[in-house]
């Protein structure tokens, strides 16, 4: 059991919060609040609000809503589109709140950098998630959506756990994940653009000249 976080764990936690927020924001909020409330880890002061009972009830309800909405084809893409404006700033705020333990004066350069990196990681994870979901929605079967969603249900809290227990391993894997996403996301969007732009054009109909009625010749 962890009692306090060393600087490496705090940095890894800030990165994990930013990255995981782009995938499962409400699950991240609930898990961090639960860990802090149970006393398993001495969370940075900036994250204590997540352990408040009202915040935990609200985040827990949203976890349930997102769990089902994220597994319905096309509903998941609509959900992702709406949360573009929620996950990114939330990831920035959570990362800044976590790194505040290493920036005791508050508002310093460390907090600002953490907010920028946290928001960037959230944006990258969100873009990767929404891109793969859009690709999966091109298939008529729903099982790929459900499989991807279940994987994300495990991936986000798993990343947080790894950041707590093995921060250096998490940071190395995070760099590899970001590099993989930067390589594969453009390919997905190029494929989707080709797919959307490929519509069979109807054969041009031959325009028939209007026939004139036979003229009556005067004899």
C-alpha positions in Angstrom: 0.0 0.0 0.0 1.3 3.5 -0.9 1.1 6.2 1.7 2.7 9.1 0.0 3.9 9.9 -3.5 7.4 10.8 -4.4 8.2 13.4 -7.1 8.5 10.8 -9.9 5.1 9.3 -8.9 3.5 12.8 -8.9 4.8 13.5 -12.4 3.6 10.1 -13.6 0.2 10.7 -11.9 -0.1 14.1 -13.6 0.7 12.6 -17.0 -1.7 9.7 -16.4 -4.5 12.0 -15.3 -4.2 14.1 -18.5 -3.9 11.0 -20.8 -6.7 9.0 -19.1 -9.0 12.0 -19.1 -9.1 11.9 -22.9 -10.4 8.3 -22.7 -12.6 7.9 -19.6 -12.8 11.3 -17.7 -15.6 10.3 -15.3 -14.0 7.0 -14.5 -10.7 8.9 -13.7 -12.5 11.3 -11.4 -14.2 8.5 -9.6 -11.1 6.3 -9.2 -9.0 9.1 -8.0 -11.7 10.2 -5.5 -12.1 6.6 -4.3 -8.3 6.1 -3.8 -8.1 9.3 -1.9 -11.1 8.7 0.2 -10.1 5.2 1.1 -6.7 6.5 2.2 -4.7 4.1 0.0 -2.6 7.0 -1.4 -1.9 10.4 0.0 -3.2 12.4 -3.0 -1.9 15.9 -3.8 -3.9 18.6 -2.1 -5.2 19.8 -5.4 -7.1 16.5 -5.9 -8.7 16.3 -2.5 -12.0 17.7 -3.8 -12.5 14.6 -5.9 -12.9 12.6 -2.6 -15.9 14.7 -1.5 -19.0 12.5 -1.3 -21.1 14.7 -3.6 -18.4 14.7 -6.2 -18.0 11.0 -6.0 -21.7 10.4 -6.4 -21.9 12.7 -9.4 -18.8 11.1 -11.1 -20.1 7.6 -10.3 -23.4 8.4 -12.0 -21.6 9.7 -15.0 -19.5 6.6 -15.1 -22.6 4.5 -15.4 -24.1 6.7 -18.1 -20.8 6.7 -20.1 -20.4 3.0 -19.7 -23.6 2.3 -21.7 -23.5 5.3 -24.1 -20.0 4.4 -25.2 -21.0 0.9 -26.3 -23.7 2.0 -28.8 -22.6 2.5 -32.4 -22.8 6.2 -33.5 -24.0 7.2 -30.0 -20.4 6.8 -28.9 -19.2 9.1 -31.6 -21.8 11.7 -30.7 -20.7 11.4 -27.0 -17.1 11.8 -28.0 -17.9 14.9 -30.1 -19.7 16.6 -27.2 -16.9 15.7 -24.8 -14.2 17.3 -27.0 -14.9 20.4 -25.0 -14.9 18.7 -21.6 -12.1 16.1 -21.6 -9.3 18.4 -22.8 -9.7 21.2 -20.3 -10.4 18.7 -17.6 -7.2 16.8 -18.4 -5.3 20.1 -18.2 -6.9 21.0 -14.8 -6.2 17.6 -13.3 -2.6 17.5 -14.4 -2.0 21.0 -13.0 -3.8 20.1 -9.7 -1.6 17.0 -9.3 1.7 18.8 -10.1 0.8 21.5 -7.6 2.4 19.4 -4.9 5.8 20.1 -6.5 4.9 23.7 -7.0 4.0 24.9 -3.5 3.7 28.6 -4.4 1.0 27.8 -6.9 0.6 29.4 -10.3 4.3 28.8 -11.1 5.9 27.6 -14.3 5.6 24.0 -13.2 1.8 24.2 -12.9 1.5 26.0 -16.2 3.7 23.4 -18.0 1.7 20.6 -16.4 -1.6 22.1 -17.5 -0.3 22.4 -21.1 1.0 18.9 -21.2 -2.0 17.5 -19.5 -4.3 19.2 -22.0 -2.2 18.0 -24.9 -2.2 14.4 -23.6 -6.0 14.5 -23.1 -6.4 15.9 -26.6 -4.2 13.3 -28.2 -5.9 10.4 -26.3 -9.4 11.8 -27.1 -8.5 12.2 -30.8 -7.2 8.6 -30.9 -10.3 7.3 -29.2 -12.7 9.2 -31.4 -10.9 8.2 -34.5 -10.9 4.5 -33.8 -14.6 4.7 -32.9 -15.4 6.5 -36.1 -13.5 3.7 -38.0 -15.4 1.0 -36.0 -18.7 2.6 -36.8 -18.1 2.0 -40.5 -18.6 -1.7 -39.8 -22.3 -2.9 -39.5 -21.6 -5.1 -36.5 -21.6 -3.7 -33.0 -19.1 -6.0 -31.5 -16.0 -4.0 -32.4 -17.5 -1.0 -30.6 -18.2 -3.0 -27.5 -14.7 -4.6 -27.6 -13.0 -1.2 -27.9 -15.1 0.3 -25.1 -14.4 -2.6 -22.7 -10.7 -2.2 -23.5 -10.9 1.5 -22.6 -12.8 0.7 -19.4 -9.7 -1.3 -18.3 -7.0 0.9 -20.0 -7.8 4.2 -18.2 -7.7 2.9 -14.6 -4.9 0.5 -15.5 -2.8 3.4 -16.6 -3.5 5.2 -13.3 -2.5 2.1 -11.3 0.7 1.7 -13.3 1.6 5.4 -12.7 1.2 4.8 -8.9 3.2 1.5 -8.7 5.7 1.8 -11.5 5.9 5.4 -12.7 8.9 5.0 -14.9 7.3 2.1 -16.7 4.2 4.1 -17.2 6.1 7.1 -18.6 8.0 5.0 -21.1 4.8 3.3 -22.2 3.1 6.6 -22.5 5.8 8.0 -24.8 5.4 4.8 -27.0 1.6 5.2 -27.0 1.8 8.8 -28.1 4.2 8.0 -30.9 2.0 5.1 -32.0 -1.1 7.4 -32.0 0.7 10.1 -34.0 1.5 7.5 -36.6 -1.9 5.7 -36.9 -4.4 8.5 -36.4 -3.6 10.3 -39.7 -3.9 7.0 -41.5 -7.3 6.4 -40.0 -8.6 9.9 -41.1 -7.2 9.4 -44.6 -9.1 6.2 -44.9 -12.3 7.7 -43.6 -12.0 10.6 -46.0 -11.6 8.2 -48.9 -14.5 6.2 -47.6 -16.8 9.2 -47.3 -15.7 10.6 -50.6 -16.3 7.3 -52.5 -19.9 7.4 -53.5 -21.0 5.7 -56.7 -22.3 8.3 -59.1 -25.5 7.5 -60.9 -25.1 6.9 -64.6 -25.9 10.1 -66.5 -29.4 9.8 -68.0 -29.7 10.5 -71.6 -31.6 13.6 -72.3 -34.0 13.0 -75.0 -34.9 15.8 -77.3 -38.6 16.5 -77.1 -40.3 15.2 -80.1 -42.4 17.5 -82.1 -45.8 16.5 -83.3 -45.9 15.8 -87.0 -46.6 18.9 -88.9 -49.6 19.0 -91.1 -48.7 19.9 -94.6 -51.2 21.8 -96.6 -51.9 20.5 -100.0 
